[in-house]
Structure formats: C-alpha cells, structure tokens
Amino acid sequence: MSKCCSGARTDRDFAKRHLCPMNGKTYASVPFSTIKYHIKAPWHWKEKTQPYYFCDDPECDVVYFGLDNSVIKKPALRTLVGIKEKTDHSLVCYCFGITRKEARDDSEAKAFVMNETEKKACACATRNPSGRCCLKDFPRS
C-alpha cells in the first residue's frame, strides 16, 4: 500500500502537517495539483506560495486549508469527498469509481484496486481529494 500512487508532491520545503483552523486537529499536506483537480473553476483559485493540507473530519466543512489558515470548504469543490460523506453511494476509490457500498459488499473490489495499485494503474495523487491512496479508506472487513 505504501507504493500506491507515488505522484509528485510539491518540491517546496514546508511542514508536512498542520492544524485545521476550524477543528484544531492536525492533518497532512496535499499536492497543489490535487486541489486544482477538485475545486470548481480552478482558474479562479489564487494559489499562494505556501503548503496546503487536507482535513478528513466528516464533521468539518473544511476540505483544504493553507498554512495561513485560508480555507476551501466543501461547496467550493466539484467533487463530493467520500470520507466526509458517510453514505453508501459516496466514493472510496476515485480512480475506479468504487462506492462505499461496493467496497463493503464485494470483496473483489478491494482486491481489484490492490492489483491495479501494484501495476501503478491508479491516479490517487490527483483523483482522490486527499491526494493519497484510497486503500486505507476501504471499509474494514
């Protein structure tokens, strides 16, 4: 799982984790390319020379936040963030469109994703709003 989607991260020197300004919990950094893929009208986003982070707390409306505590909330995204939406139809795998229900009910779904990950046939660094491998988001069996 650690070799999943070894997509490029930013090459800037910054803290890998930071506190969400809304809930005060610590979260990991996310690539700029991930944010640009998920926000509505990315050409209007004023990217700053700073790191950005992904908040996965389902109770928090913030999805991305900057080191300067600027925030990007759920309504600013064109993508529903599955980890924040606990419904059966929310996605756990953005590369292959696997829903929470499919991941829970069909054991072949996770095996398929694991196989595709091994072949480096996924794009989690961009497609998953967290910028990370989706396998940790699959329901526990």
C-alpha positions in Angstrom: 0.0 0.0 0.0 2.9 2.4 0.6 3.9 2.3 -3.0 0.4 3.5 -4.1 0.3 6.4 -6.5 3.8 7.8 -6.0 2.7 11.0 -7.6 4.7 14.1 -7.4 4.4 16.3 -4.3 5.3 19.9 -4.3 9.0 20.5 -4.1 8.7 23.3 -1.6 10.2 23.0 1.8 7.3 23.1 4.3 5.7 21.4 7.3 4.1 18.1 6.3 1.3 18.5 8.9 -0.7 21.5 10.2 -3.7 22.3 12.4 -7.1 22.8 10.7 -8.2 26.3 11.6 -11.8 25.1 12.1 -11.5 21.9 14.2 -7.9 22.3 15.6 -6.8 18.8 14.5 -3.6 18.0 12.7 -3.7 16.9 9.0 -1.2 16.1 6.3 -0.2 18.1 3.3 -1.8 17.7 -0.1 -0.3 18.5 -3.6 -1.5 21.6 -5.4 -2.4 19.5 -8.4 -4.9 17.6 -6.2 -6.7 20.8 -5.1 -6.8 22.1 -8.7 -8.4 18.9 -9.8 -11.2 19.1 -7.3 -12.1 22.7 -7.0 -14.7 24.4 -9.2 -13.2 26.9 -11.6 -9.5 26.3 -10.6 -8.5 29.1 -12.9 -10.0 31.5 -10.3 -8.1 29.9 -7.4 -5.4 32.2 -6.2 -2.8 29.7 -5.2 -0.3 31.1 -2.7 3.3 30.1 -2.2 2.5 28.0 0.9 1.6 24.4 1.7 -2.0 23.2 1.8 -3.5 20.4 3.8 -6.4 18.0 3.6 -9.0 17.8 6.5 -10.7 14.4 6.5 -13.0 15.1 9.5 -16.6 14.3 8.4 -17.9 16.9 10.9 -15.8 19.7 9.5 -16.9 21.7 6.4 -13.3 22.5 5.5 -11.6 20.2 2.9 -8.4 22.1 2.2 -6.6 24.8 4.2 -3.4 26.7 3.9 -0.6 27.4 6.3 -2.0 30.9 6.5 -5.3 29.3 7.7 -7.2 30.2 4.5 -9.8 27.5 3.8 -11.5 25.8 0.9 -14.8 24.3 2.0 -17.0 21.5 0.6 -19.3 23.8 -1.5 -16.2 25.1 -3.4 -15.5 21.6 -4.8 -16.8 19.9 -7.8 -16.2 16.6 -6.2 -18.0 15.0 -3.2 -15.4 14.0 -0.7 -16.3 10.4 0.2 -14.5 10.4 3.5 -16.7 13.3 4.6 -19.9 11.8 3.2 -20.8 8.6 5.0 -23.5 7.4 2.6 -23.4 4.1 0.6 -23.0 5.9 -2.7 -20.0 8.0 -1.6 -16.8 7.1 -3.3 -13.9 5.3 -1.5 -11.9 4.8 -4.8 -11.9 7.7 -7.2 -9.7 6.0 -9.8 -12.2 3.2 -10.4 -15.4 4.7 -9.1 -15.9 2.3 -6.3 -18.6 3.3 -3.7 -18.6 2.6 0.0 -21.4 0.0 -0.6 -19.5 -1.8 -3.4 -16.3 -1.9 -1.3 -18.2 -3.3 1.7 -20.4 -5.8 -0.2 -18.0 -7.0 -2.9 -14.7 -8.5 -1.8 -13.4 -8.4 -5.3 -13.5 -4.6 -5.4 -10.6 -4.1 -2.9 -8.6 -7.0 -4.5 -9.0 -5.3 -7.9 -7.8 -1.9 -6.5 -4.8 -3.6 -4.8 -3.9 -5.3 -8.1 -4.2 -2.1 -10.1 -2.2 -0.3 -7.5 0.6 -2.9 -7.8 0.6 -2.2 -11.5 0.7 1.5 -10.8 -2.5 1.9 -12.8 -4.1 4.4 -10.4 -4.1 8.1 -10.1 -4.9 8.7 -6.4 -2.5 11.6 -6.1 -4.8 13.6 -8.3 -8.2 11.9 -8.3 -8.5 11.2 -4.5 -9.3 14.5 -2.8 -6.8 13.5 0.0 -4.1 13.1 -2.6 -3.3 9.7 -1.2 -4.0 6.0 -1.8 -7.7 5.1 -1.3 -7.0 1.6 0.2 -7.0 2.9 3.7 -10.5 4.3 3.1 -12.0 0.9 2.3 -14.3 -0.4 5.0 -12.7 -2.9 7.3 -13.8 -6.4 6.8 
